[in-house]
């Protein structure tokens, strides 16, 4: 009997000493919450600007991939072409393009709240309380703007890329790096 108590004590000590990556827990939880919310809302048809972003880059991938087939427009090409690629992946994997958008949107929201915002405000999700707080913020955001986030509009991706660029600049590395340039460049030229 005493031997079992020692073994239980050893396992509980291992569990206590085990380090939990709370940022990853927050990311996975936020991703699941956003994806479930997206499935419940079940937006499958897009209107106005969201339809424009969803369909404008179809000529780019209609006969292979040719970026020069993008129609002349006053808006940027980066986000519509990226959406078209996401749409094609969704169609190939799930049969419908909007599933790719749901996965992308959920991933961007989860990354934004679990990684980018804490980096900007120099906070860490290092325990249960910060994890619950950030999940609570996401639930409030979904309550007020959840329907808005279900459409392929450029507002949230522009904010996402801008905040990613700010977070990367705040890391204060000596070399600017390719990721930092692409993030800021993608935000500035693709969405303005």
C-alpha positions, 0 to 999 in steps of 0.5 A, spaced: 500 500 500 505 504 501 508 503 494 502 505 491 502 512 495 509 513 493 507 512 486 501 516 486 506 522 489 511 521 484 506 522 478 502 528 481 509 531 482 511 530 475 504 533 473 505 539 478 512 540 475 510 539 468 510 546 464 503 547 460 504 552 454 498 556 456 499 560 450 498 554 446 492 552 450 489 559 449 490 558 441 487 551 441 481 553 445 480 560 441 481 556 434 475 551 436 470 556 439 471 561 433 470 555 428 464 552 432 461 559 432 463 559 424 459 553 423 453 555 427 453 561 423 453 557 417 455 563 412 455 560 405 453 566 401 457 573 400 454 580 399 457 586 396 464 587 398 465 580 401 463 577 394 468 582 390 473 579 395 471 572 394 470 572 386 475 578 383 481 573 383 478 567 379 481 569 373 488 568 376 487 561 377 482 559 372 487 557 367 493 555 372 496 560 376 497 567 372 497 573 376 497 577 370 490 575 369 488 579 375 483 584 373 484 592 373 482 595 379 483 600 384 484 595 390 490 591 391 491 584 389 494 580 395 488 579 399 483 577 393 489 572 390 490 569 397 483 568 398 482 565 392 488 560 394 484 559 400 478 558 396 481 552 392 484 549 398 477 549 401 474 546 395 479 541 394 479 538 401 472 539 403 468 540 397 466 547 398 471 553 398 468 557 404 470 551 409 477 554 407 475 561 409 472 558 416 479 555 417 483 561 415 479 566 419 479 561 426 486 561 425 487 568 424 483 570 430 486 565 434 493 567 432 491 574 433 488 574 440 493 568 443 500 571 440 500 577 437 496 582 442 500 579 448 506 580 444 504 588 443 502 589 450 508 585 452 504 580 456 504 573 457 499 568 457 503 564 462 497 561 467 490 559 467 487 566 469 490 570 463 488 564 458 481 565 461 481 572 460 483 572 453 478 567 451 473 571 455 475 577 450 474 573 444 467 571 446 466 578 447 469 580 440 464 574 437 458 577 441 459 584 438 463 583 431 462 575 430 457 576 424 462 581 421 468 576 421 464 571 417 465 574 411 471 575 407 472 582 408 479 586 408 478 589 415 480 584 420 486 581 415 489 588 415 488 589 422 492 582 423 497 584 419 498 591 422 499 588 429 503 582 426 508 587 424 508 592 430 509 585 434 515 583 430 518 590 430 517 590 438 522 584 438 527 589 437 532 584 433 538 588 429 536 585 422 529 587 419 528 580 417 524 577 411 518 576 415 517 583 418 518 586 411 513 581 408 508 583 414 508 590 414 509 590 406 503 586 405 499 590 410 500 596 407 500 595 400 495 589 399 489 593 403 490 600 402 
